[in-house]
């Protein structure tokens, strides 16, 4: 195979190092670009065979048309989700591959870390003791043992999170449009999950159907003081409704690793700037909200798996007629891909 050229958008230091390690034999000619992929920046991929993108790159119709016109054959996502790609419009033009599982343990463990930090006030205690303030006032939490956690989405990450919760002695109920057979998971309707859960954790992909699934109406059905965790996609939650739910004391706490308008904020340092997002600013200012900047995936093991799988996808695409990690709109329409992938999607 001729050395393929890859335009690598939205590159961060940790991305570069993991891909440099995976590409140590320089099998691929990779150009690392700091900028995100947008209509204005896609021209930087001219002369490349593939582009490598992440969650906040905007792969819309116009971007797809421009990449296709430049001869780009492949969009290689270095993540599992693909809601930022117009996969239906790309069909027949550019193939799309992803990393379906890089480290489900990383995301599930981060979700639990957020939960424990929130309910045991670890972040507040850390700040206090740095100032030699050893008062316990205001640090009272609650036991996880015996509480009911509602898990939405029971793929690999969701099931690992369930195992972690069971280790804490929690009762687990779950909702999934496609329940895992013979899993021993107690599946319930969404309404029942809203009503019975002390804690709700999201582990599902973002689709048109479940966008803003946590909204004013669903929050009305929840227990007073419920804790909401989101390590999946920001737009699963209506952020403005969440703010109102917290203000009304309906939502007891929110643990967010993702945010629906994160693309222009997350992964950047704005510590010396004013962020022009009033909803995000209000959420961060609330004492019962923890926000991390889409870092749930960020472990050494996950970065290695992402790099190895992404470059493996590119290699297989150009060398063979098979591509097990390809996705297309036909796959997405049925929720989980049932294609055999014995050949490319088109």
SEGUSE-856680 format. One record per residue: x, y, z of N, C-alpha, C in turn; residue in one letter. Coordinates in steps of 0.1 Angstrom, whole numbers, m for minus. Layout:
BEGIN
nX,nY,nZ,caX,caY,caZ,cX,cY,cZ,rest
X,Y,Z,X,Y,Z,X,Y,Z,a;
...
***
This chain:
BEGIN
nX,nY,nZ,caX,caY,caZ,cX,cY,cZ,rest
8,m12,0,0,0,0,9,12,0,x;
6,22,m9,13,35,m9,10,42,4,x;
19,50,8,17,57,21,6,67,20,x;
m4,65,28,m16,73,27,m15,85,36,x;
m20,96,31,m19,109,37,m32,112,45,x;
m30,116,58,m42,118,67,m41,132,72,x;
m52,140,71,m53,153,78,m59,151,91,x;
m52,153,102,m57,150,115,m61,164,122,x;
m75,165,123,m80,178,128,m82,178,143,x;
m82,190,149,m84,193,163,m74,184,171,x;
m61,185,167,m51,177,174,m47,183,187,x;
m46,175,198,m41,179,211,m28,172,213,x;
m21,176,223,m8,170,226,m9,155,229,x;
m20,151,236,m21,137,240,m25,129,227,x;
m33,135,218,m36,129,205,m23,126,197,x;
m15,136,196,m3,135,188,6,124,193,x;
8,124,206,18,114,212,13,100,210,x;
0,98,212,m6,84,210,m5,80,196,x;
m8,89,186,m8,85,172,7,84,167,x;
16,92,172,30,91,169,35,77,173,x;
31,73,185,35,60,190,29,48,181,x;
17,50,178,10,40,170,15,39,155,x;
20,51,151,25,52,137,41,53,137,x;
47,46,147,61,47,149,69,42,136,x;
64,34,128,71,30,116,68,39,104,x;
60,50,107,57,60,97,50,54,85,x;
41,45,88,33,39,78,24,49,71,x;
19,59,78,10,69,73,17,83,74,x;
14,91,65,18,105,65,7,113,71,x;
9,117,84,m1,124,92,3,138,94,x;
m6,147,90,m5,161,92,m14,165,104,x;
m8,169,115,m16,173,127,m20,188,127,x;
m32,190,127,m38,204,126,m45,208,139,x;
m42,219,145,m48,224,157,m62,227,155,x;
m66,232,143,m80,236,141,m90,225,140,x;
m102,228,143,m113,219,141,m116,218,126,x;
m123,207,122,m127,206,108,m141,213,107,x;
m141,223,98,m153,231,95,m153,234,80,x;
m163,241,76,m164,245,62,m152,254,58,x;
m148,262,68,m137,271,65,m123,264,65,x;
m122,253,72,m108,247,73,m107,234,65,x;
m117,229,59,m116,216,52,m106,216,41,x;
m103,228,36,m94,229,25,m80,225,29,x;
m77,224,42,m64,219,47,m62,205,44,x;
m73,198,41,m72,183,38,m69,181,23,x;
m67,191,15,m64,189,1,m52,181,m1,x;
m53,171,m10,m42,162,m13,m42,150,m3,x;
m51,149,6,m51,138,16,m61,127,12,x;
m58,115,16,m66,104,13,m77,102,24,x;
m75,107,36,m84,106,47,m83,117,56,x;
m94,120,64,m93,129,75,m96,122,88,x;
m90,126,98,m92,120,111,m99,131,120,x;
m110,128,126,m118,138,133,m122,133,146,x;
m127,143,155,m131,140,168,m145,145,170,x;
m150,146,183,m164,148,185,m169,162,182,x;
m160,172,182,m164,186,179,m161,191,165,x;
m156,182,157,m154,186,143,m168,185,136,x;
m170,195,127,m184,196,121,m184,191,107,x;
m188,178,106,m188,171,93,m202,172,87,x;
m206,184,82,m219,186,77,m219,184,62,x;
m230,187,55,m231,184,41,m221,192,32,x;
m219,204,36,m210,212,28,m196,208,30,x;
m192,204,42,m179,198,44,m177,185,36,x;
m187,177,37,m186,164,29,m184,166,15,x;
m192,176,9,m191,179,m5,m177,184,m9,x;
m171,192,0,m158,198,m3,m147,187,m2,x;
m148,178,8,m139,167,10,m140,158,m2,x;
m152,155,m6,m154,146,m17,m148,151,m30,x;
m150,164,m32,m145,171,m44,m129,171,m44,x;
m123,171,m32,m109,171,m31,m103,156,m33,x;
m112,147,m33,m107,133,m35,m105,125,m22,x;
m110,131,m11,m109,124,2,m118,112,2,x;
m113,100,5,m120,88,5,m126,83,18,x;
m120,88,29,m124,82,42,m124,93,53,x;
m135,92,61,m135,100,74,m133,90,85,x;
m122,92,92,m119,83,103,m121,90,116,x;
m132,86,123,m135,91,136,m127,84,147,x;
m120,92,155,m113,86,166,m121,87,179,x;
m133,83,177,m143,82,189,m154,72,184,x;
m163,70,194,m174,60,191,m186,67,185,x;
m189,79,190,m201,86,185,m199,92,172,x;
m210,94,164,m209,100,151,m220,110,148,x;
m226,115,159,m237,125,157,m233,138,151,x;
m220,140,150,m215,153,144,m212,151,129,x;
m215,139,124,m213,136,110,m227,134,103,x;
m229,140,92,m241,137,84,m239,124,76,x;
m242,113,83,m238,100,77,m247,97,66,x;
m260,101,66,m268,98,54,m264,105,42,x;
m260,118,43,m255,125,32,m242,120,27,x;
m234,115,36,m221,110,32,m222,97,24,x;
m233,89,25,m234,76,19,m233,78,4,x;
m225,69,m2,m222,69,m16,m211,79,m20,x;
m206,87,m11,m196,97,m14,m183,93,m6,x;
m184,94,7,m172,92,15,m175,81,26,x;
m167,72,28,m169,62,38,m165,67,52,x;
m172,62,62,m170,66,76,m166,54,85,x;
m156,56,92,m152,45,102,m151,51,116,x;
m152,43,126,m152,48,140,m144,39,149,x;
m143,43,161,m137,34,171,m148,30,181,x;
m154,18,179,m166,15,186,m164,13,201,x;
m152,9,205,m149,6,219,m134,8,221,x;
m131,19,229,m116,21,231,m113,18,246,x;
m121,22,255,m119,18,269,m132,21,276,x;
m142,12,275,m154,14,282,m152,16,297,x;
m141,10,303,m138,11,317,m135,26,320,x;
m128,33,311,m124,47,314,m137,55,316,x;
m147,54,307,m159,63,308,m167,59,320,x;
m169,46,322,m177,41,333,m171,45,346,x;
m158,44,348,m151,47,360,m152,62,362,x;
m151,70,352,m152,85,353,m166,89,358,x;
m176,82,353,m190,85,357,m191,82,372,x;
m186,71,377,m186,69,391,m178,79,399,x;
m166,83,394,m158,93,400,m165,106,402,x;
m173,110,392,m181,122,393,m191,121,403,x;
m198,109,404,m209,107,413,m203,107,428,x;
m193,100,430,m187,100,444,m182,114,448,x;
m175,121,438,m171,134,441,m182,144,445,x;
m193,142,438,m204,151,441,m211,148,454,x;
m215,135,456,m223,133,468,m215,132,481,x;
m202,131,480,m193,131,492,m186,144,493,x;
m189,154,484,m183,167,485,m168,167,485,x;
m162,158,477,m147,157,477,m141,170,472,x;
m147,175,461,m141,187,455,m141,199,465,x;
m152,200,473,m152,211,482,m142,209,494,x;
m141,196,498,m132,193,509,m117,196,505,x;
m114,193,492,m101,195,487,m97,210,487,x;
m107,218,483,m104,232,482,m103,238,496,x;
m111,233,506,m110,238,520,m96,234,526,x;
m92,222,525,m80,218,532,m68,224,526,x;
m69,228,513,m57,236,507,m55,249,514,x;
m66,254,520,m66,266,528,m65,263,543,x;
m62,251,547,m61,246,561,m74,248,568,x;
m85,248,561,m98,248,567,m103,234,568,x;
m104,228,580,m107,215,583,m122,213,589,x;
m130,223,587,m144,222,591,m151,212,582,x;
m161,205,589,m169,195,582,m183,201,578,x;
m185,213,582,m198,219,579,m201,220,564,x;
m213,215,560,m217,215,546,m212,204,538,x;
m205,194,544,m199,184,536,m206,170,538,x;
m218,171,544,m226,158,546,m231,153,532,x;
m228,140,530,m232,133,518,m243,123,521,x;
m244,113,512,m253,101,515,m247,89,510,x;
m251,77,515,m246,64,511,m251,61,497,x;
m243,54,489,m248,48,477,m255,35,479,x;
m250,28,489,m256,15,492,m271,16,494,x;
m278,7,487,m293,7,488,m300,17,479,x;
m293,26,473,m300,35,464,m303,29,451,x;
m312,34,444,m316,29,430,m310,38,420,x;
m302,32,411,m296,39,400,m303,35,387,x;
m307,44,379,m313,42,366,m303,44,355,x;
m300,34,347,m289,35,337,m296,35,323,x;
m294,45,315,m300,46,302,m289,43,292,x;
m291,31,285,m281,27,276,m272,16,282,x;
m274,3,277,m267,m8,283,m257,m15,273,x;
m250,m6,266,m239,m11,258,m227,m15,267,x;
m215,m15,262,m204,m19,270,m202,m10,282,x;
m202,3,279,m200,13,290,m211,12,300,x;
m223,11,296,m234,11,305,m234,m2,314,x;
m230,m13,308,m230,m26,316,m218,m25,326,x;
m207,m19,322,m196,m18,332,m200,m9,343,x;
m207,2,340,m212,11,350,m221,3,360,x;
m230,m5,354,m239,m13,362,m231,m22,371,x;
m221,m28,366,m213,m37,375,m207,m29,387,x;
m202,m17,384,m196,m9,394,m206,m5,405,x;
m218,m2,400,m229,2,409,m233,m10,418,x;
m234,m21,412,m237,m33,420,m226,m36,431,x;
m214,m33,427,m203,m34,437,m205,m25,449,x;
m212,m14,447,m215,m5,459,m228,m9,466,x;
m234,m20,461,m247,m24,468,m259,m17,464,x;
m259,m11,451,m270,m3,447,m280,m12,439,x;
m292,m8,439,m302,m15,430,m302,m8,417,x;
m301,m16,406,m300,m11,393,m312,m14,384,x;
m318,m4,378,m328,m6,368,m323,1,355,x;
m328,m3,344,m322,2,331,m332,4,320,x;
m329,12,311,m337,14,299,m328,13,287,x;
m332,6,277,m324,5,264,m334,2,253,x;
m334,9,242,m343,6,231,m340,m8,226,x;
m328,m13,228,m324,m27,223,m318,m34,235,x;
m327,m40,244,m322,m46,256,m312,m57,253,x;
m302,m59,262,m292,m70,260,m299,m83,265,x;
m299,m92,257,m305,m105,260,m297,m113,270,x;
m304,m120,279,m298,m128,289,m287,m121,297,x;
m289,m108,300,m279,m100,307,m282,m100,322,x;
m294,m104,326,m297,m102,340,m301,m88,345,x;
m302,m79,335,m305,m65,338,m320,m63,339,x;
m324,m56,349,m338,m53,352,m342,m41,343,x;
m348,m44,331,m352,m33,322,m366,m28,326,x;
m368,m15,325,m381,m9,328,m383,2,318,x;
m395,7,318,m399,18,309,m391,31,313,x;
m390,40,304,m384,53,308,m392,60,319,x;
m405,60,318,m413,66,329,m410,60,342,x;
m409,47,343,m406,40,355,m392,43,360,x;
m383,44,351,m369,48,355,m369,62,361,x;
m376,71,354,m376,85,359,m382,85,374,x;
m392,77,376,m400,78,389,m392,71,400,x;
m384,61,397,m379,53,408,m364,55,411,x;
m357,62,402,m343,64,404,m339,75,413,x;
m329,72,422,m323,82,430,m311,89,422,x;
m306,81,413,m295,85,405,m298,81,390,x;
m295,89,381,m297,86,367,m284,88,359,x;
m280,78,352,m267,79,344,m269,76,330,x;
m265,85,321,m267,84,306,m255,77,300,x;
m258,66,293,m247,59,285,m252,55,272,x;
m259,64,265,m264,60,252,m259,70,241,x;
m260,66,228,m256,76,218,m267,86,216,x;
m263,97,209,m273,108,207,m279,105,193,x;
m292,105,193,m300,104,180,m311,115,180,x;
m317,116,168,m328,126,167,m339,122,177,x;
m341,110,179,m352,105,188,m350,108,203,x;
m337,108,207,m335,110,222,m328,123,225,x;
m327,132,215,m322,145,218,m331,152,229,x;
m325,158,239,m332,164,250,m342,154,257,x;
m337,142,258,m346,132,265,m348,136,280,x;
m338,142,286,m340,148,299,m344,163,297,x;
m356,166,300,m362,179,297,m371,183,309,x;
m378,193,307,m387,198,318,m398,187,321,x;
m403,181,311,m414,171,313,m408,158,320,x;
m397,153,316,m391,141,322,m386,145,336,x;
m381,157,339,m377,160,352,m388,161,362,x;
m400,165,357,m412,165,365,m416,152,371,x;
m412,141,364,m415,127,368,m405,122,377,x;
m393,129,379,m382,123,387,m384,126,402,x;
m377,119,410,m377,121,425,m371,134,428,x;
m376,141,438,m369,153,442,m355,150,448,x;
m345,157,443,m332,155,448,m324,145,439,x;
m329,141,428,m323,131,419,m309,136,415,x;
m299,127,413,m286,131,408,m285,126,393,x;
m281,135,384,m281,132,370,m266,132,366,x;
m262,121,359,m248,120,354,m249,118,339,x;
m240,126,332,m240,125,317,m225,124,313,x;
m221,113,308,m208,111,302,m209,107,288,x;
m221,109,282,m223,104,268,m223,116,258,x;
m234,122,256,m235,134,247,m243,145,253,x;
m238,157,252,m244,168,259,m259,171,256,x;
m263,169,243,m276,172,239,m287,162,243,x;
m282,152,250,m292,143,257,m300,150,268,x;
m294,161,272,m300,170,283,m303,184,277,x;
m315,188,280,m319,202,277,m313,211,288,x;
m302,217,285,m294,224,295,m302,235,302,x;
m310,243,295,m317,254,301,m328,248,311,x;
m334,237,307,m343,230,316,m336,225,328,x;
m324,220,326,m316,215,338,m313,226,348,x;
m310,238,343,m307,249,351,m320,252,360,x;
m331,252,353,m344,255,360,m347,244,370,x;
m344,232,367,m347,221,376,m338,222,388,x;
m326,226,387,m317,228,398,m322,239,407,x;
m325,250,400,m330,262,408,m343,259,416,x;
m351,250,410,m364,246,417,m361,236,428,x;
m349,232,430,m345,221,440,m351,208,436,x;
m355,206,423,m359,193,419,m347,184,416,x;
m337,189,410,m325,182,407,m315,184,419,x;
m311,173,425,m302,175,437,m288,178,433,x;
m284,172,421,m270,174,417,m269,170,402,x;
m259,176,395,m257,172,381,m242,170,380,x;
m238,159,373,m224,156,371,m222,155,356,x;
m216,164,350,m216,166,335,m202,165,329,x;
m199,155,321,m186,155,314,m188,160,300,x;
m201,163,296,m204,167,282,m215,178,284,x;
m215,187,273,m225,198,273,m229,200,259,x;
m242,203,257,m247,204,243,m241,214,234,x;
m235,225,240,m229,235,232,m214,236,235,x;
m208,224,237,m194,224,241,m184,226,230,x;
m188,225,217,m179,225,206,m169,237,206,x;
m174,248,210,m166,260,209,m159,264,222,x;
m161,255,232,m156,258,246,m146,247,251,x;
m151,235,251,m143,224,256,m130,221,248,x;
m120,216,255,m107,214,250,m98,226,248,x;
m103,238,253,m96,250,252,m94,257,265,x;
m84,265,267,m82,272,279,m88,286,278,x;
m99,289,285,m105,302,285,m104,308,299,x;
m94,304,307,m93,309,321,m91,324,321,x;
m86,330,311,m84,345,311,m93,352,301,x;
m104,345,298,m114,351,289,m128,350,295,x;
m137,357,289,m151,356,293,m158,347,283,x;
m164,336,289,m171,327,280,m185,332,277,x;
m188,333,265,m201,338,260,m212,327,260,x;
m213,320,270,m223,310,271,m230,311,285,x;
m241,318,286,m247,321,299,m252,308,306,x;
m257,298,298,m262,286,304,m250,278,311,x;
m239,277,304,m228,270,309,m222,277,321,x;
m222,290,321,m216,298,332,m225,296,344,x;
m238,296,342,m247,294,353,m246,280,359,x;
m244,270,351,m243,256,356,m230,255,364,x;
m219,260,359,m206,259,366,m206,267,379,x;
m214,277,380,m215,285,392,m223,279,403,x;
m231,268,400,m240,262,409,m232,252,418,x;
m234,253,431,m226,245,440,m228,230,439,x;
m239,226,433,m242,211,432,m241,206,418,x;
m232,213,410,m229,209,396,m214,207,395,x;
m210,196,389,m196,193,386,m196,192,371,x;
m187,200,364,m185,199,350,m170,196,347,x;
m168,185,340,m155,182,335,m155,183,320,x;
m144,185,313,m144,189,299,m142,178,290,x;
m152,169,289,m152,157,280,m139,149,282,x;
m136,146,294,m123,139,297,m126,125,301,x;
m138,120,301,m141,106,306,m132,96,299,x;
m129,98,286,m122,88,278,m107,89,281,x;
m102,99,288,m88,103,288,m80,94,297,x;
m77,82,293,m67,74,300,m56,69,290,x;
m45,65,296,m34,60,287,m39,48,278,x;
m47,39,285,m51,27,278,m61,31,267,x;
m70,40,269,m79,45,259,m73,51,248,x;
m63,60,250,m56,67,240,m49,58,231,x;
m42,48,237,m35,38,229,m45,30,220,x;
m56,26,226,m66,18,218,m72,27,207,x;
m75,40,209,m80,48,199,m71,50,187,x;
m58,52,190,m48,54,180,m47,41,172,x;
m45,30,179,m43,17,172,m55,13,163,x;
m67,15,169,m79,12,161,m81,21,149,x;
m79,34,151,m81,44,141,m72,41,129,x;
m59,39,132,m50,36,121,m52,22,115,x;
m57,13,123,m61,0,118,m73,1,108,x;
m82,9,112,m94,12,103,m89,17,89,x;
m80,27,90,m75,33,77,m68,23,69,x;
m59,15,75,m52,5,69,m61,m5,62,x;
m71,m10,69,m80,m20,64,m88,m15,53,x;
m93,m2,54,m101,4,44,m94,4,30,x;
m81,8,30,m74,10,18,m68,m3,13,x;
m66,m13,21,m60,m26,17,m70,m36,14,x;
m82,m36,20,m91,m47,18,m105,m41,14,x;
m114,m50,11,m128,m46,7,m137,m48,19,x;
m131,m51,31,m139,m52,43,m135,m41,53,x;
m145,m37,61,m143,m26,71,m153,m28,82,x;
m150,m36,92,m159,m39,103,m164,m27,110,x;
m155,m17,111,m159,m5,120,m165,6,111,x;
m170,3,99,m176,13,91,m190,15,96,x;
m195,28,95,m209,31,99,m215,39,87,x;
m228,37,85,m236,44,75,m250,47,81,x;
m258,54,73,m271,57,78,m280,45,79,x;
m277,35,72,m285,22,73,m282,16,87,x;
m270,16,91,m266,11,104,m274,19,115,x;
m274,32,114,m279,41,125,m294,40,125,x;
m301,38,114,m315,37,114,m321,26,123,x;
m314,16,125,m319,5,133,m312,4,147,x;
m305,15,150,m300,16,163,m287,9,166,x;
m286,m3,162,m273,m10,163,m271,m18,150,x;
m259,m17,145,m257,m22,131,m259,m37,130,x;
m267,m42,121,m269,m56,119,m262,m61,106,x;
m255,m52,100,m248,m56,87,m237,m65,91,x;
m234,m75,82,m223,m84,84,m209,m78,82,x;
m209,m66,74,m197,m59,71,m186,m69,65,x;
m192,m78,57,m182,m86,49,m177,m78,37,x;
m182,m66,35,m177,m57,25,m180,m43,29,x;
m176,m33,22,m178,m19,26,m193,m16,24,x;
m198,m6,30,m212,m2,30,m217,2,16,x;
m208,6,8,m212,10,m6,m200,9,m15,x;
***
